[in-house]
Amino acid sequence: MDKDALLTHILKPKGISTLLGGEPPISVINNNKYITQVTPEAQVTDRNVDDSSPSLDHAIHSALSGQSKTVILMGPEGSVLQKPEDVLCVFDDLDQYKVFPDPSVHTLCSDPSQAVSVSCLIASLLHGSLLKGAAFVVATRPKESLEFPNSTRVEVLGFLKPQREAYFNGFFTDPATANKALTHMERTLGFYDFCSSPRFCWTVCSIYKTLMDAGAELPETLTQLHVDILVHLIQALNEAGVRELVLALGRMASHCSLDQHSSCTKEELDCFSFQQFLSSVGAFLQVDGDLDSDACVFSFTSQLMQEFLLAVSFFLDKSEGVEKMLEKHKGHAKFLDLFLSGLSEPVQRRPLETLLGEFNSDQITDFERWFKSSSEETLKGCYKDKHHRCFHLLHQAHSKKLVKEIITPSARTGISYGDLSLQDCVALNYVVTCLGEMELLNLYRTRDFTEEKAEALAPAMSLSHKISFSGSSLSTGAVSHLASALSRGITKELDLSHARLGDEKFKILCAGLRDCKLQELKLLACRLTEASCDELVPVLTSGTSQLFVLDMMHNEIGDHGLMKLSKALQSPHCKLQELPLKSCDLTAASMETFSAALCSGKSELRKVILSQNSIGDSGVEALCKSLKNPLCKLQSLELFDSELTGTCCRHLMEALMSEHSQSLTELELSVNDLGQEGALLLCQGLSRTGCPLEKLGLKRCELTQPVFKELGSLLKSGTSRLKSLIVGINKVGNQGVKHLWDAVAHPSCLLEELDVEMTHLTDACVEDLCAAVRASKTLKILELRNNSLTDVSVPALIQVMQDSHNMQEMNLKYNDFSDEVLDMLYECDKIRC
C-alpha cells in the first residue's frame, strides 16, 4: 500500500461538511487533536490514560507483533486509528457489508492477478489465501460471526470520561465553556453507551458550540439534541420542500432498519422520492461515489439519526399506527420508541414544526393513546425490564405532568429494580423526582452499584421513605452518595442486609447517619466487626439520630463490640428500641455490661435478640439482674439456641416472680436443653399473679409430659396472660398434648396461637383437638406440622375449621396424608398442607 497515496486520500475533502460525519481527519491531524482510545485493560474513571497505559494503538501493535495476522476491532461507530498507515489493510464497518465474506460460499483466490468478486477478494484476504503473511485490521461493531484464522479480537471502548474531558478541552478554546459543555453532556447524555464514540462527541461539541454562540438553551434529552441537529442541518440547506425531503429520509430509514443495513443504492434511493433532493442529501447521508453514477452508494452515518428521522417521518404524515410500526421494527431500532416519546411532547417538537410544518395530530393522538394504555398495563405487572422501558420513555418525553398521569397509585413501583444500568438509574431518578417522593425504592440484588449509578440515583434516594439494597454490592463511592442522600433526605428505613459492606464502607455510611431521619437500619450479614461499633457509638449518642431499630444480626462484632454499644445505650440521646444481635459471636463476658445498660434508666430498648450466641447460663444470670430492675423497659428477649441448660431457669424464675418485672411480654428459649426440671421452674415463675408474659417459646427444649401437664394447669388458672405457646419438637405424644387440649377448651385460657409441631401426635388426638377448637373463644392459629395424622382425621379437621369463627389457620404440612385427601384439604382456605 502506498503511504503517500493513502495520506492524500485521507486528507481529501469529502463533499458537504455535516454534523453527522464526524470531524474531518485533516482537522484532527493538522490541529493535533488526536485523543487515544482505550481497551478494557486501560479503563479508568478518575484520570486520563497516560502513555504507558494499554491504549488501542498499543493493543494493535502487540497483537500484530505476535502470531496474529488479523486484528478485529469491536467497538462503537466512528472509531479512528492514530496511525492507519502502519498497517497494510484496514476494513472499516465490515459488519455493514451486505455480502458477508464467508469462505464456505466462495472458492478462495490465491492469485493476485485473478479477477474475482469483491466479496471473494475480501474473504480470500482475511482467510489468508491471498497475500499470505499480510496484516489486517478489521473495524466492526460486535458480531460473533466475524471469525478469521489466527485473528485477535480487541474491544474498543472509545472515549471514556477522561478521554471525553480531554476532547472537550481541545475542542473549546475557553476552559469555562469546555467545562460547561462537558458537564451538561455528562448529565444529560453521559449514561448512553454511544457517548464513547468520538464521532458522537464531535457532533455534540459542534451543536453545543452553535447553540452557545447563539445564546440558546442546551438540549435536555436525546430527542432535543437530535431536534437541534436536524434544525441546524435544514437551516444550513436553506431550501424549499424540506418536509418532503425528511419524509424521503424517513422512508429510507425504515428500509435500512428492516434490511439491517445503513446503505442504499441510487436505484433504491429513487424509490423513496429523492430525485429532486440528490444535491442536498450529502448533509444527511454519506455519499460514496459520483452522484451521476448508478454505482453511487448512500448511507446513514449515524444509527441514531437514522432512527430519529424514522420517528419524525411517522409524525409528519398519516401512515401506519404506532403499534404496527414498533412491532415491524422490533429488534432493529433500539431508540425508535424513545424518539417517538420525545417528539410527542409539544415543547420538544416545536422547533421542527417551525421549519417542517405541524405534525399530524392523528399520529400524535395515536401515540399518546398507545403510550398511556401500554404503560398502565406494564406498571401493573412485575417485569422490571418493562418498568425500566416505561421510565425511559417518560424521561425522554420530559414532562412532569405526564409522569404524574402515568405513575398512578395502582402502579407497582415497589418491585425490585435491582441490577440497573446507568441509563436505568437516570430514567428512574427522573420519574421519582417528578413524583416528589417514593414509598419504596427497591434495589434488591443490585450486584454492581457503582459510584456513577449512585450519583445518578442520589436525588431519588433522598426522596424515598424506604430503600432496600438487600443482597446488593455497593462500591465505596456509591456508599458515599448513599450517605449524602440519607443526610439530606426523608428516608426512614434502609435495608443493607447481605450487602457485605465491611468496616471501611460502613464508616463512610455513618457520616450520613448522624443527622438524618432514618429510624430503621438493617445490617444483617454485612461483614461488620467490633470496629464498626466504634463508628456507631457517636451516631447513636449524637442527639440528632432517630434510629429506633438497629439490626446487626450475623456480624462478628463480638463481646467488645457489644460493650461499646452498651455505653451508647446509657446515653440519654440514644433512642434505640430494638437491637437484633443474632449470631454476633457474643458470650457471657459481655452480658454484665449489657445488663447494666438495660437497667441504667437511660436505655429505651424494648426488644433484644441474642439467639445463636454462646450466652450460656451465666450470661442469662447477668441478664436476669436487669429483668428484676424496675428501670428496665425490655419487653421481648430472644435466646433461641444460646447454649442454655436447666440451670439458667432458676434465675429466669426469680426474674418472673419479681414484682418489679412488669414489662417482659415475650421470652424465646427454644432449642436449648432446659429439660423437665428447668421447665418446671419456669412454670413456677409464670404462675405469679400479674406475670406479664404473653408469648413463650420452648420448642425442642427436652420437655416431658409433666411439663405439659403443668403448662395446661397454668393456662387454666385464670392468672396466666399467655397468648402464644410454642412447644413443638418435644416427644410427649398424644397423652402429653392432651393437657393442652383440655386447657384450650377451658374458658380461662387466653391462647391465640399453639405450636405442637412434631410432638408425635396420631389420629387418636383428633377428637380432643376438635373439641378444644370448638370450645375456644380465642384460638386462631394451630401448628400441627410433622406429626402422624392420616386420612382418617381429615373430614373432622376440615369440618371443625369450617365451623370455627375465630380460627384463622391450621398447618397440616408433612403429615401422613394420601394425595386423594390433599385435594380435599386444599379446598379449605384456612388449612395449609
N, C-alpha and C positions, 0 to 999 in steps of 0.2 A: 504494500500500500504506500503510495507516495504521500509523505507527510505534508509537504508544501501544498499539494492539491487538496488534501483533507482540511488543512487550516484555512485555505481560501474558501472552501465550501462552507465551513463553519461560520466564517465572518461575513459571508454574503447575505445581504438583506433578504428577508423572506416575504416580500409584499407588504400588505397592510399591517401596521402595528396594532395589536389588540390586547386588551387587558387579560384575555383568556389564554394567550400563548406563552406566558412566562417572559422573564427578562431575556432579551436577545443575548446570545453568547458573546457577541462583540462588546456589549456593555459590561458584562461580567469580567471579561479579560482585560479590557482597556482601563477599567476603573478599579481593578484589583479587589473585586467584591466576593471572590470565591470563599464560601464557608464549607468546610469539610463536613460530610455526613458521617453518621456513626452506625456501627453494628451493635448487636445486643451486648457484646463484651465490653463496649465502651459506654454503656448507658449510664448517665449521671443525671442528677436532678438539681444540684446546688452549685454547679460550676461549669465553665466551658470545658471542652475536651482539648487537652494540650497536645503538643506534637508527639509525645511518647505514647499517647493512648491509641488503642487499636481502631483506627478510622477505617472508612470504606476503602480508601486507596491502599492502606496497609494490608487489609484483608485480601484484596485482589492480588497484590504483589506476592503475598505469602502463598496464596493458592497456586498461582502460576509458576512459582519457584519450585514447587514440588512435582508430584506425578501428574497432577491435573492439567489438562489442556483446555478445559472448558469451565468457565465460571458462570453460574446462574445467579443473577442478582434479583432478589424478590423484594419489592417494596412499593411505596406509593408512587402514583403517576407524577411525572415531572422531575425525577431524579437525574442528576447531571454528574459525569465523571470529571475529576480535576485534570487528568492527563489522558484523554482518549487516544492521543497519538502514540502512546506507549504500547498499545495492544494492536494486534493485526486486524481483527474484525470485531465490530460491535453490532449486535442485533438488538434494537430497542423496540419495546412493546410487542414482543413476539407473540404474546398471548392474544393480541388483536388480529393476528394473521389468520385469514379465513380458511386457508388450506393448510392444515397442520402438517409439519414436516415429519410424518410417520414413516419409518423405513419399511414397514410391512406393506405399504401400498406403493412403494417406489422401488425400481431397480437402481440401487445406488451407483453413482457415477464416480469413476476414479481418474478419468482423463480430463484435464483442464480444458482441452480443446473441443470436447464433445458438447454439442448443443442439447440442452435439456430444459425442462420447465423450471420456473423459479422455485417451486416447492421442492422439486427433486434436487436442485442445486443446494438449497438450504439444508435439506436432510443429509445430503452427501457430505457437506462441510462439517455439520455438527456431529455426525456419527463417524467421522474420521476416515471415510474412504477417499475423500478429495483433499488435497493439500495436507497430507499426513504430517503431524508434528506442529501444525499451526495452532495458535492460541486464539480463543474466542471469549468474548464477554456477551452474555445474553441478559438483557434487562427486561423484566417481566413482572406483572402483578402475580401474587401467589397462585400457582396452578400445579396441582400434584402430578399431572400427566407429563409435565416437561422434565424428562429424564434423558441424559445423554451419557455415553461411555466416558469413564474417567473424569466426571464432572464434579465440581464442588459448589454447593449452594451457600450463598452468603445473603443473609437477611439484611435489608437496608432499612434502618429506622428513620432516615431522613433527618429533619430538623427537630430535635427535642427542645425543651425550654431554653437551655443555654445557647444553642445554635440560633434559635429564633431571636433571642435578645441581641446576639452579635449581628444578625442580619438586619434587624430594625435599626440598630445603631449605625450601621453602614448606609442604610437607605436614606434616613433622615439626617440632615446635617446638624440640626438643633437637638441636643440631648434631651431637652424637656419635651419636645414634640415626639421624639422617638419613644420616650418612656410613656407618654400619654397614649400613643398608638398601640404600643405593646401591651400595656396594662388593659386597655379596652379589648383588644383581641383575645387575650388570655381569659378575661372574664366572660366574654360573650361567645367565643368560638374555640378556645383552647382545649376544650374537652372532646372535640371531634378528632378522629384519627387522621383525617386529611390535612390537619394543620401542620403535620410533619412534612408535607410536600413543599419543596422550595418554590415550585410554580405557584401554589396557592398563596404562600407567604408574599410573593411578589405582587400577586393580584390584589391582596388585601392592602399591602402598603400603598400601592398605586391609587386605589379608590379612596383610601383614608386620606391620602395627601390631597386628592382632588376635593374631597368634602371639607377638609380642614381649611384649605386655602379659600374656599367659598364661605366659610363660617357656618357650615351646615352641621347638623347633628350626625354623629356616627351611628351606624345601624346596631340595633339591639339583638337581632335574631339572624339566623342564616338566611331566612327569606328576605329580610330587609336588605341584607348585604347584596343578594343577587338582584333585587329590585334596583338598587343603586347602580350596580354594574350594568344592567340592561339599559337603564335610563341613560347612562353615560355613553354607551355604545350607540344607541339610537340618536342621541343628540349630536354625536360626532359625525354620523352619516348625513344628517340634515337632508333627508329625502322624504318624499311623499309615499304613501302606501305602506307604511311600516307595519300596520295591523296585519295586512296580507302576508308580509314578509315573516312576521312572527308566527302566524298560523302555518306557513310553509315549513318553518323551522320545527314547529311542534309536530307536524306530520312526519318529518324526517326523524325527529327524536323518538317518536312512537315506533317507527320502523326499526331503528337501530336498537332500541330497547328489546323488542321482541326477537330480533335477529341476533341479539347479544354481540353486536359488533358496532364500533363507533364510526365506521366509514361507509360511504356510498359512492357509486359510480355516477358519472354525469347523466347517464341514461336514467338511473333511479331518481336522481335529483329532479329531472324533468317531470317525473310522475307526481312530485309534491308541489308543482306550480312555482318553480323557482326561475322560470325563463326570464322574467323581467328584472330579477334581482341578482343575476350572476355576478355583476360587477361589485356587488355590495357584500356578498356572503363571506368574504375574507375577514370581515370584522367579527364574525361569529364562528366561522369554521376554519379548520386548517385545510389549505388547498395545496395538494401535491400534483404538480404538473401544469401544463399550459391550459388556461381556461378554454381555449379554442379547440383543444384536443379531446377526443372521446375517451382517451386514456386517463384523463384528469380524475383524481380521487378527492373526495370531500369528507372530512371527519370532524367530529366534536373533539375539541382539545381538552374539554373538562366534562367528566361524567356528571358532575353536579349541575353544570349549566344545561346539559342535555335534559336532565330530569326537571329542572326548573322551567325550561321552555315548554316541555310537555305539560306541566301544570298550568302555565299561563295560557296555553292554547286551549285547554279544557274550559277555561272561564271566558274565553273570547268568542266562542261560537257554540251554538246549540248542537250537542253531539250526544254520545252515549252517556248513560248515567254513571255516577261516581263508583257505585259498587261494581258494575261491569268493567269499568276502566281499571280499577285497582286489582280486580281478580285477574284480568288479562295480563297485567304487568307484574303480578305477584312473583317475587323471587328475582326480578330483573331490575327493578327500580327501587332502591333502598330508601330514598328520600322523597319519593313522589307524594306520599300522603302528608308528609311534613310541610312540603311546599304548598300543597292544596290548603292545608290548615292555615298557614300564614297568609296566603293570598285571599282567604275568605273574609279576613278582617279588613274593614274599610280603610283604616289608617295605614296599613301596610301596602295595600294595592293602589292607593290614590295617586302616587307619582306616575305609575304606569298608565292609569286611566287618563291622566292629563295628556299623554302622548299617543295612546292607542285607542282612546275612546272607552266608554263604560263597559265593564264586564257584563256578561249575560246574567240577568237576575235569576232566571230559572236554574242556571247551573249553580249559582251561589246558594239558592234555596235548597237545591238537591243535596249539596254537600253538607250544609248545616243540619238538615234532617238526618242524613246518614250519621254524621258525627255524634249528634246527641243521642240517637237511638242505640248506636253501637257502643257508645261509652257507658250508657246506663246499663246495658247488658253485661259489658265487660266488668264493671265495678261491682256488680252483684256476685261475681264469681271469685275464685280463689287462685287464679293463674297470675302469678306476679309478673311474668313477661308481658302479658296483655295489659295489666295495670300500668307498667312502665311505658308501653307504647302510647297509651292514652295520655299519660303525663307529658310525654314528648310532644304530642300534638297540641296540648294546651300551652306548653311552653313556647312552641312556635307561633301559635295564634297570638300570644302575648296580650291577653285580655283578662283582667281581673274579674270582670263581670261574667265572662264565660266560664271561668273556673268555678265560681260560686253556683252557676246554673248546673254545671256538670257534676260537681262533687257534692252530692246531697247527703243528708243524714243516713240514707239507706246504703250508701257506698261502703263496701267492706275494706276500708283503708287500714284496718288493723292487722291484715295478713302480713306474713313475713316478707320483707323486701330485701332479704339477705343476698349477698354476692352481687351488689350493684356495680355497674360500670361507672366511670366518672361522668359520662353523659347522663346516665340514670340519676345520679346524685343531683346534678344540676336541675334536671326536669322536676324531680321530686321536691327539691328545695323551693323551686318557683311556685309549685302548687301550694305547698304549706304556707309560704309567706303571703300568698294571695288570700288564703283562708284565714290567716291571722293566728291560728293555733291548731294543734293536732293532739287528739286524746292519747294515741299510742303510736310512737314511731318504732316499728318492729323491724329490727335489722338482725334478727336471729340467724346465726351461722353465716355471717359475713366473713369469709375466710381471708380476705386481703383488704382491710380497711386502711387505706393509705392516708398520708397527710393531705394529699390533693383532694381525695374524696371527702375527708373530714372538713377541710376548708370550705368545700362547695356546699356541704350539708350543715355547716355550723349555724346559720340563721334558723333553719328548720329544727335543729336540736334545741335551740334556745326557746322555741315556740311550742315544744312538746311537753305535755304533762307527764307522760311516761315514755321511757326509752329502754329498749331491750337490745343488748349486744350479747345475749347468751350464746355460748358456743362460737364466738367470733374471735378473730385475730386482729388486734389493733396495733399499728405502728406507733413508735414513740411520738412522732409528730401528730398523729391522729389523736392520741390521748391528750396532748396539749390543747388541741382545738376543742375537744370534748370538755375539758376542764374550764376553758374560757366560756363555752356556751352555757355550762351549768351556772357559772358565777353571775351571768347577766340574764339568765332565762327564768322560765317558770316551772322547770322540771321538778316533780315531786318524787318520782320513782325511777331508779336506774338499776337495771339488771345486767351485771357483768359476769354472771355465772359461767364457769368454764372458759373464760376469756384468756386465761394464762398470762395475766398481766406481769407478775413478778414485782419485786420490791421497787425497782427503779421507775417503772412506768406508774406504779401506784403513788409514788412520791410526787410525780408530776400531777396526777389526778387530784391529790389532796390540796393542791394550790387553789383549785376551784371549789373545794368543798367547804371552805371556811366561811364563805359569805354567799350562800345560795339557798334556794328554797327546798332543797332535797330533804325528804322525810324518810325514804326507804332506800337502802343501798344493799344490793345483793352481790356478794363477792365469793360465792361458793366456788371452791376449786380454782382459785386464781394464782396459785403458787406463791402465796404470801408467807412471810416468816415473821419472826419477832421484830425485825427492822421496820416492818410496815406499821406495827403498833406504835412505834416512836412517832410516826407521821400522823397517826390517828389521834393521839392524845391532845395535841394543840387544836385539832379540828373540833373535837368533842367538847373542849373546855373554852372555846373561843367566845362564847356568849352570843354568836350570830348563827351558829349551826342549829338547824332544826331537825336533825336526824332523830327519828323515833325507832327505826328498825335498822340494825346492822347485822347482816347475815355473813358470817365468816367461816361457815362450815367447810370442812375438808381443806384447811390451810394449816400448815405446820407452824403455828405461832408459838406453841409450847407454853410451859409454865411462866417463863419470864415475860412472854408476850401478854398473857392474861393478867399478870401482876401489874404491868404498865397500864392496861385498860382499867384495872380496878381503881387505880389512882384517879383516872378521869371520871369514873363513876361517882366519886366522892365530891366532885366539883358541883357547886350549885348551878353552873351553866350547862351541865350535861343533861340532855333531855331524853337519852336512850330509854326505851321501854321494852324492847325485845332484842335479845342477844343470842342467836343460834351459834353454838360453838361445837357442833357435832364433828367428831374425828379431827380434833385440832392438836393432837399429841399432848394432851393435858394429863396430869397426875394429881394425887392428893397434895403434892407440895404447894400448889397454888391456891388450894381451897380455903385456907385460913385467911389469906389476904382478900380473896374474893368474897368470902362470907362477911368479913369486916366491912367491906364496901356496901354490901346489901343492907346491913343494919346501921349504917352511918347516919341515917336520917336525911342524907342528900340524894341517894340513889332513887331514880324513878323506875327502875327495872320491874317489869311485870311478868316477863316470860324469859326463861333461860333454858337452852337446850345443851346438855353436856353429854349426850349419848355417844357411844362408841369411843370413849376415852377411858383411860385407866384410873378412874376416880377411886375405886375401892372403898372398903368400909370406913377407913379413917377419913377419907375425903368427905363421905356423907356425914360423918360425925361432926366435921367442921361446918358443913353447910347447915346442919340442924341447929347450930347455935343462932344463926340468923333467923331461921324459921320460928324460933321461940321468942324472937325480939319484936316488940310491938312496932318498931320503926321500919321493919322490913315490909315492903309492899309487894313481894313476889306472889303471883297468882298461879303460875304454871312452871313446873320443874320436870324436865325430862332427863332420865338417867338410863335409857334403853341401852342394854349391852355395855354396862360400865364396870364389869368385874366385881359385882356386889355378891355378898352372901347373906345368910340369915342374921349374921352379927350386926349388920347395919340397921336391922329392923327395930331394935330396941331404941336406938336414937330417933328413928322416924316416929315410933310410937310416942315417945316423950314429947316430940315436937307437936304431933297431932293432938296430944292430950293437953298441951299447954293452953291456958285461957288467953294467952297473948297471940296464939296462932289463929288469926281471923281472916287472912287474905288468900291462903293457898287453896285453890279450887281444882287444880289438875296435877296429878302425880303419875308419871310414867316410869314403871320399873320393869318392864318386860325384858325377857332374855337375860335374866340374872338368876343365879341359883339360890333363891331365897329359902326354898323348902317349906315343909309344914310348920316348923317351929317359928320361923321368921314371919311367915304369912299370918299365923295366928296372933302374933304380937301386933302386926299391922291392924288386924280386925279389932283388936282391943283399943287401939288408938282411934279408929274410926267410930267406935261406939260412944265417944264423948258427945253429949248433947251440945249442939252448936258447932260441931266439927264442919267446916265449910266445904270439904272435899266433894266435888261433883263428878269428877272423872278419874278412874283408877285403871292403870294398865298393868296387868300381871300375866301377860302371855308368855308361855314357856318359862315358868318360874318354879317348876317341880312341885306344883300344888297337888294336894291329895283330897280325898273325899271329905275328911273332917274340915278341911279349909273351906270347901264348897258349902258344907253344912253351916259353918259359922257365917259365911257371906250371906247365905239365904236368910239366916236369923237376923242379921244386921239390916238387910233390905226390908224386912217385915216389921222392924222395931218401931218405926214411926219417927226415929231420930235421925236416920240417915238421909243425906241430901244427894246421894249418888244418882246420877242420871245416865252415866256411861260406865259400863264394866267390861273390860277386855280380859278374858281368862282363857283364850284359846290355846291349843297345843299343850294341854295338860291332860294326862292319861287318867281321867276319872270315870269315864263311861257313862251309861245311862243313869246309874244309881247316883253318881256324884252330881250330874247336871239336874237331876230331879229336884234337888233342893232349890235350884234357881228357878225352875218352872213354877214350883209352889210359891216362891217369893214374888215372881212376876204377876201371878194371879191375885196376890194379896192387895187390898185397897190402899195400904200404906206405902207400897213400893212406888218409887218415882222414876224407875228406869225407862229411858227412851232408846237406849242402844245397848245390845247384849251381843258379845262375840264369844261363841263357843266353837270356833273352828278346830277341827282335828282333836276332838275330845272323845273319840271312839263311840260316837252315837250310832244307834241302829234304828230299825223301824219300830222297835219296842217303845221308843221315847215319844213317838209322834202323837199319841193320844194326849199325854201330859202337855206336850208342846202346844197343841192346838187349843187345849183348854186354857192354857196360860195366855195365849194371844187373844182369845175371845174375851177373857175376863179383864185383861189390862186396859186401862184408860190412857196409858202414857206411851207404851212401847211403839217405836216407829221403825227401828232397824234391827234385823236379826241376822247374824253372820253364822252360817252353817256349812261353810266350805270344808272339803276334805274329810268328810265323815262317810259312814257306810249305809246311807239311806238308799232304798231301792225303789223300783217301780210301784210297789205296793202302797207306798206312802204318798205318791203323787196326787191322787184325787183329793185326799184330805187336806194336803198343803195348799193346793190351788183353791179349794173351797174356802178355807179359813182366810186366805189373803183377799179373796173377793168379798167376803163378808165383813172384814175389818175396816173400820172407818179411819183409824189412826195409823195403821201400819203402812209404811211407805216403800219398804224394800226388804226382801228376803233373798239372801245369796246362797244358792244351792250348787254352786260350781264344784266339780270334781267329786261328786258322789257316784254311787253305782247305778246310774240310770241307763236304760237302753235308748237307742236312737228313736224308737217309737214314742216314748213318753216325753222326750225332749221337745218334740213338736208341740205337745200339749202345754209344756211349761213356757215355751216361747210366747204363747198366746196371752199369757198373763203378764201385763206390763209392769207389775210390781215384783216379779220374780226374775233374778239374774241366774242364768245357768249356762 
